[in-house]
Amino acid sequence: MSDLKKKLQEKIEAWRPRTVKLLKEHGNVKLGDVLISQAIGGMRGVKCLVTDISYLDPYEGIRFRGYTIPEVLEKLPKPKGGGEVPLVEGFVYLLLTGDLPTEADVDAIAEEFNLRKEVPKYVFDVINALPADTHPMVMFSAAIISMEKESEFVKMYNAGMSKMVYWEPTYEDSLNMLAKLPEIGAYIYRKKYKGGNIIPSNPSLDLGANFAHMMGIDKPYDDMSRLYFILHSDHESGNVSAHTGHLVSSALSDVYYAISSMVNGLAGPLHGLANQEVLRWIQGVMDKMGGKVPTEEEMTKFVWDTLNSGQVIPGYGHAVLRKTDPRYTAQREFCLKHLPDDLIFKYVSVLYKVVPDILVEQGKAKNPWPNVDAQSGVIQWYYGIKEYDYYTVLFSIGRAIGVLANIIWDRALGYPIERPKSLTTAMLEEIAKGK
Ligand code: HAX
């Protein structure tokens, strides 16, 4: 057993009694009431999920295993050969164990990934068999589900396995998958947009640097990749992609089913696709401006025109956050350092100045501040990834890290199959009358 798996086993065994005690001794303690508005309104704010991988405070933003984004960026080990952003391998260790890794821990995960990263040839055959105009998210989802036959969980389940060890083959499946996702993602990009000119993986590079290498993009895109995957990894459990992954795996479907479904949920314009919507919207404004940076007054007019035509301002608002998303801030800082004079970044900056006040004045959005997607597409565009449809694949690679960590722990703590209760509209009307 690897050191990481041993460590995880110790952590899981120490944690299990906490969950058991809560269930046995405090199972009847109320967490809140559910209102009709919440039942109809997408379950906003209903407290009915548990995760220790990350927590989203509405005003502070995300904490991964208790660490804010600036803390994660400061405390995790950085690449030995230079680079400002921590290694994704160390971040995986943090999400899985809750502890900050040593350099040796990071090296051990890198080694694990190297052993597991060979993508079966049939995965590329599946991608190649799809029509050329297939959306890259469909390619990614199909590639992932095609590997389902590799599942260690299924093999052990069919052989008869105790519930107590469900997490072990889930861990194996998760690491096997994580090690392969960057290469599959890069393959889809090069196949779809670079005439099939595939760049082979370089086993001497860390996950982020290897991804940049396989995409064919020079430094500092290796740092950008690390930052992107870390920032997009997890946002507690209730968002569509994380919740889908958890829900599907709660039926004991293996992680190939779960992560492929997660990808499908992320593909929606109100979720992961928002980053490309931002760029599309900005470029529409750029066309009208003839390439010049708009003044705040001019930008204000574009924003109102969009709102008055019944559309949302992409990249702004959030179901939970009530402040500027720290993932936005981290990417903004990267831009200020590496692309301060980029024209699109200047548009993003003018938007940041005008949109919050406008959304407040309009009075609909509960959160007028930018979210992660308001910045991310701009950076990808700058480094040459101009194919918007691809951006959500990048998001998916990052999100898989968090969702897989959640699924491993779901299995370790024995979370059951999900099954909330529905009511009919007539029942709601009856309940409403009684109040
Ligand atoms: N522009 C205009 N109107 C907005 C808005 C925005 N950016 N954000 C919210 N609103 C509107 C909503 O459409 C809603 O209007 P109706 O009452 O007419 O339906 C009203 O304000 C209340 O919405 P809310 O409670 O503040 O927001 P929700 O929790 O319903 O939705 C969304 C959260 C992120 C989906 C929403 O803010 C939105 O559509 N934003 C733009 C798309 C976007 O940036 N999505 C990415 C979010 C981050 C993410 O998940 N990335 O993956």
Residues whose N, C-alpha, C, O or C-beta is under 5 A from the ligand:
A	BS01	HAX	P269 L270 H271 G272 A274 Q311 V312 I313 P314 G315 Y316 G317 H318 A319 K364 A365 K366 N367 N371 D373
